[in-house]
Amino acid sequence: MSQTHKKTDDDFADSRLAKIFILENGFFVDLEDEMTVEVTQNDVAGTLDPLLVVALGIATTMLLASSLLIARRWRRRLEKPEASAPLNS
C-alpha cells in the first residue's frame, strides 16, 4: 500500500531553514519552489448546476422580450400625434 506524502507547514519550515543555513554558509543553490493544487471533476464550485443555467436562460429571454415590447410601445407612442382638444364654438 503506497502512501503519498503531502507537504505540511513543518515541511515548508524545514525547507526554509535548510535554505537559510545553506545560503548563510556560502553555498550557492539554484532553487525553485513550486506549489500545485489538484482539481477534480467532482468539485461543486467548478461546475454550474444545469437548473441554474436553465433559470438564467429563461430570465435573460424574459428580460429581452419585455425590453423589446416596452421599446416598441414607446416608439409607437412617440410616432402617434397627440389628439387636440375638441373645439367648442
N, C-alpha and C positions, 0 to 999 in steps of 0.2 A: 504494500500500500504506500503510494508516494504522497508526500505532504509538500505543499508549496509554502514557502516562507514569505509572509507579507511583511513589508517594512513597517516598523513602528517608530514612535518618537525616539526610543532608545537607540535604534539603528542609525537614525539620522544624527543624533547627538554623538554617537561613537564615530561616525564617519567624519563629522565636522571636527571633532577633537583630533582625530588622526591627521586630517588635512592641516590643521593648525600646527601640530607637532612637526610634521614633515617640512612645512614652509618655514617655521622658525629655526630649524636646524640646517638650513641652507640647501635643502633638496629642491629640485625643480620637477614638478609633476604637472603634466598636461591632463587636466581632469575635467570631465563634463558630467554634470548631474542631470538626471532625467527622471521625470515623474509621468506615469501613464495611468489612464483610467480605462477600465474595460466597461463597455456599454453593451447590454444585452437587448435582445428584441422585446423582452417582456417588460421593459421599462415603461411605466404608465405615463411618466412625464414626456416621453419622447413621441408618443402617438396620440392622435386625436380620436376621440370616440366617434364612430360613424353617425350616431344620433346627433352629436353636436354639429357635424358637418352638414347634415340634412337640415337641421334647425337654422343654421346660419344661411344656407342657400335659400330657404323659404323666406326668412326675414329680409334678405337682400332683394329678392324678387318682389316682395310686397312693397318695400320701400321705393324701389324703382318704379313700379306700376303706379303707386299713389302720387309720386312726384310728377310723373308724366301726365296724369289726369289733372292735377292741380295746375300745372303749367298750361295745359290745353284750355282749361276753363278760363284761366286768367287772360290768355291771348284772345279768346272769343269775347270776353267782356271788354277788352280794350278796343277791339275792332267794331263792336256794336255801337252805333251812335246813341247818345243819350236822348231819351224821349223828352221833347219840350213840353212844358205845361200847356194845357188846353187854353185857348183864348176865350175869354168871356166878354162878349160885347153887349 
